[in-house]
Amino acid sequence: MSKTSKRRPARSERRAAERRSEREIADRLKLAALEVGGAPDRPIVVESASLVEPTAASMPCARCGERVRVEEHAARSFAGVSLRVVTVRCPTCGHSRAVHFRVVVASPN
């Protein structure tokens, strides 16, 4: 007598992989919110406003890792601190997020 293998059906395997993928995406989004630039209290510091958009465009999508496009660049005030907020959107997966910058002009010697 041969033993039958306890193999999961293909649909069950596919759904388990989808759940793992969804958890990984949720974890990546949480990490992106915690990293520098992910919130107003942790802005990315740049020396010129001209560096804001290229820096934001060079960041990968937090959800899928593809290139993002800059949709909006606005100056806003958070707790009395002037910040630049750039909204980026991924053309591949459609995920958008805000990236926060603080412009600090280096003083001459």
C-alpha positions in Angstrom: 0.0 0.0 0.0 1.3 3.4 -0.9 0.7 6.4 1.2 -1.2 9.3 -0.3 0.6 12.6 0.0 -1.1 15.3 1.9 -0.5 17.9 -0.7 -2.6 21.1 -0.6 -4.7 21.9 -3.7 -3.2 24.5 -6.0 -5.9 27.1 -5.1 -5.0 26.7 -1.4 -1.4 27.2 -2.1 -2.1 30.3 -4.3 -4.3 31.8 -1.6 -1.7 31.2 1.1 1.0 32.9 -1.1 -1.4 35.9 -1.6 -1.9 36.3 2.1 1.9 36.2 2.7 2.3 38.8 0.0 -0.4 41.0 1.5 1.4 40.8 4.9 4.7 41.7 3.3 3.2 44.7 1.6 1.6 45.9 4.8 5.0 45.6 6.6 6.7 47.5 3.8 4.2 50.3 4.1 4.6 50.5 7.9 8.4 50.7 7.5 8.1 53.5 4.9 5.9 55.5 7.3 8.6 55.1 10.0 11.6 55.9 7.9 13.0 59.4 7.4 10.6 61.5 5.3 7.6 59.3 6.2 6.1 61.7 8.7 6.3 65.5 9.5 8.3 64.8 12.6 11.0 62.9 10.6 11.6 65.0 7.5 14.4 64.5 5.0 16.8 67.4 5.3 18.0 69.0 2.0 20.1 72.2 1.4 17.9 73.6 -1.4 14.3 73.4 -2.5 15.5 72.4 -6.0 16.6 69.1 -4.5 13.2 68.2 -3.1 11.5 66.8 -6.2 14.5 64.9 -7.6 15.1 63.3 -4.2 11.4 62.3 -3.9 11.3 60.9 -7.5 14.4 58.8 -6.9 12.7 56.9 -4.0 11.2 53.6 -4.9 7.5 52.8 -4.3 6.9 51.6 -0.8 4.4 49.0 -2.0 6.0 47.4 -5.1 9.5 48.9 -5.4 9.0 50.5 -8.8 9.8 54.1 -9.8 7.4 56.8 -8.6 6.2 60.1 -10.2 5.9 63.4 -8.4 2.3 64.6 -8.4 2.4 67.6 -6.0 5.0 69.7 -4.3 3.6 72.0 -1.6 5.0 74.1 1.3 3.2 73.4 4.6 3.7 74.3 8.2 3.6 71.6 10.9 3.9 72.7 14.5 5.5 76.0 13.4 8.1 74.3 11.2 7.9 75.0 7.5 8.2 71.7 5.5 7.9 70.7 1.9 5.5 67.9 1.3 5.8 66.0 -1.9 3.0 63.6 -3.0 4.4 60.8 -5.1 2.4 58.1 -7.0 3.5 54.8 -8.5 2.3 54.4 -12.1 2.6 50.6 -11.7 0.5 49.8 -8.6 -1.2 53.2 -8.1 0.0 53.6 -4.5 0.6 57.2 -3.4 2.2 58.7 -0.3 3.5 61.9 1.1 7.2 62.5 1.6 8.3 65.3 4.0 11.3 67.5 3.5 12.9 70.3 5.5 15.0 72.8 3.6 18.0 73.9 5.7 20.2 76.5 4.0 23.9 76.0 4.9 25.3 79.2 6.3 28.5 80.5 4.6 31.7 80.3 6.6 
